[in-house]
Amino acid sequence: MSLPLRCCLLSGGESRRMGRDKALLPHPSGGTWLERSLALLAELGAPVTLLSRHRAHGALARAWADRSLGGTRACIGAEPGATALEVLQEPAPWQGPLLALARLMERYPNERLLLCPVDMPWLDIATLADLRAAATADPARIHTAHDGRRLQPLLGLYPADGQHRRSLAAFTAAGGRSLQRWLAGVGHTPVPLPAGPLRNANRPEDLTDLVAPDGGPLPDRQRPEPTA
């Protein structure tokens, strides 16, 4: 059975190395990194969830949905009555992305979660389409992005089926907090993707080429929009 897709944006970090909240940084394509990430995920036509510990992120996301989606319950391609954007306030303890994933799997059982971090400002729709296409042959398996040098597991497709939920719950209950260690035990398929769109921006110096040569926004690679 094919699980329905849900896009989940992680935006709960402390941005210590950047020196200010990365999610609220301006993006050259318009708006903030948070708004740009939400808009990118919304292009997939599936419901979107924002998980963040920061109340300001939730307020900004709701305002974006009112402007861009006509409200949180309007979404092109979503099922009638489906919530296009759901904002979740992440409770303490804040102990990294693995615990965030566990919370998302428990909230959305039997959905296929496209996990995405807010600090990939070069990410584009074509890269998301490539990730989804690579996972079509075995949708019950976890698929994670790989940039040719290292795994980028915060961008990946995570089926929240019973097997994965039980495995993750047991791992975190035993104190496990390493996403890559859990993936090594449960099994996953790395998906080779272009390195450029997968770059993380963690420090101010990482932002020097976040514009096109003409000073304008970076163009997205265009591909046909995938179906949800």
Sequence and secondary structure as in RCSB ss.txt:
>XXXX:A:sequence
MSLPLRCCLLSGGESRRMGRDKALLPHPSGGTWLERSLALLAELGAPVTLLSRHRAHGALARAWADRSLGGTRAC
IGAEPGATALEVLQEPAPWQGPLLALARLMERYPNERLLLCPVDMPWLDIATLADLRAAATADPARIHTAHDGRR
LQPLLGLYPADGQHRRSLAAFTAAGGRSLQRWLAGVGHTPVPLPAGPLRNANRPEDLTDLVAPDGGPLPDRQRPE
PTA
>XXXX:A:secstr
    EEEEEE     TTTSS GGGSB TTSSBHHHHHHHHHHTTTS EEEEES HHHHHHHHHHHHHHTSSTT  
TTS TT  SEEEEE  S    HHHHHHHHHHHSTT EEEEEETT TT  HHHHHHHHHHTTT TTS EEEE SSS
EEEEEEEEE  HHHHHHHHHHHHTT   HHHHHHHH  EEEE  TGGG    SGGGGTTSS TTSS         
   
